[in-house]
Amino acid sequence: MPHVNAPVADFPVKRVVAAHHYIADLTLPFGRVVHDYNKEAAEAAVPTGLAAE
């Protein structure tokens, strides 16, 4: 798969030295909201009368 920032995929594979595959659950525990940026943005939004609203 080509990638503009990392053209490493274009290099040929000469030999496989090692491989690892991990299956992990990286879910963080529940926490508390310190500051809700979405609520602040919704309160500051001014209705424009467009159909999308």
Helices and strands as residue ranges (DSSP letters): G 7-10, H 37-44
